[in-house]
Amino acid sequence: MTRSARIRRAALAAGACTAVAATLFTAAGAQADPAPLAAPDIPVSAVKADLDQLQSIADANGGNRAHGQPGYKASVDYLKGKLDEAGFTTQVQEFDHNGTKGYNLVADWPGGDESKTVMSGAHLDSVDEGPGINDNGSGSAGILEVALAVAKADLKPAKHLRFGWWGAEEYGMVGSQHYVSSLADADRAKFDSYLNFDMIGSPNPGYFVYDDDPRLEKVFKDWYATKNIATEIETEGDGRSDHASFKDAGIPVGGLFSGADYKKTAEQAKNWGGTEGEPFDACYHQSCDTVKNIDEKALDTNTDAIAHAVWELSS
């Protein structure tokens, strides 16, 4: 082998080592940037503890948490305290309805692209007739615990995360309409999505998914499919909850629902269990909508579905 050949071979070997090192570095770099983590399991015991607190608030304030009543403001204060402690930036937005002051609670998690905001919401008020633990303490507690899980994980989402609890929904989505109407057009354009959760623990539950936006519908339906849970499109309550305020403003909406006062069919009972011919929630808008009016499995499953959607959509 000539000296020049030896030099050329040495150079080729060095180049090969450099290429191998570069490949290993690239692979290591790829491994150092993992895919987004899956959402955590949300302990149903924590959601139930929040419902116990809302029940106690109602018990101490005339048996309800309705708009204009002290139980509603006490409910806002309870949630706000937990969110402030967890590191959220919270705002209590006031509005007036029928000469009575109402309140929305909005909580923002620091970080994420605010031009792509993912918002989850639920109405916090009950009717005058009862404490409103399924309608809608269940949705309110569910998104509260998902928000607290975001803080516990110190989540750093690519998109901005916001959570909202609406007042006076039972009077016709008054609180959420006030919130949306208070936004400038430029701010409405920043919403990636709004997810609504109104009744997620009905005692004779169904698993209904909003079909207003195909992308958001798919996020939920695909997740339930991994759990071998059949879903149906929500039609009975379409437009009767706070997602309507956002949809009317051109914001993509999705959400979940476990059923209200209409009756479960034979096919639904076959798919989901429960009692055929009985309402999904026989205590809908009644004094018996207490902590005893909750199906724990549905509450657990639907809260985990919310967490999955928040994690997936914000990544």
Secondary structure, 3 states (H helix, E strand, C coil): CCHHHHHHHHHHHHHHHHHHHHHHHHHHHHHCCCCCCCCCCCCHHHHHHHHHHHHHHHHCCCCCCECCCHHHHHHHHHHHHHHHHHCCEEEEEEEEECCEEEEEEEEEECCCEEEEEEEEEEECCECCCCCCHHHHHHHHHHHHHHHHHHHHCCCCCCEEEEEEEECCHHHCCHHHHHHHHCCCHHHHCCEEEEEEECCCCCCCCCCEECCCCHHHHHHHHHHHHHCCCCCEECCCCCCCCCHHHHHCCCCCEEEEECCCCCECCHHHHHHHCCCCCCECCCCCCCCCCCCCCCCHHHHHHHHHHHHHHHHHHHC
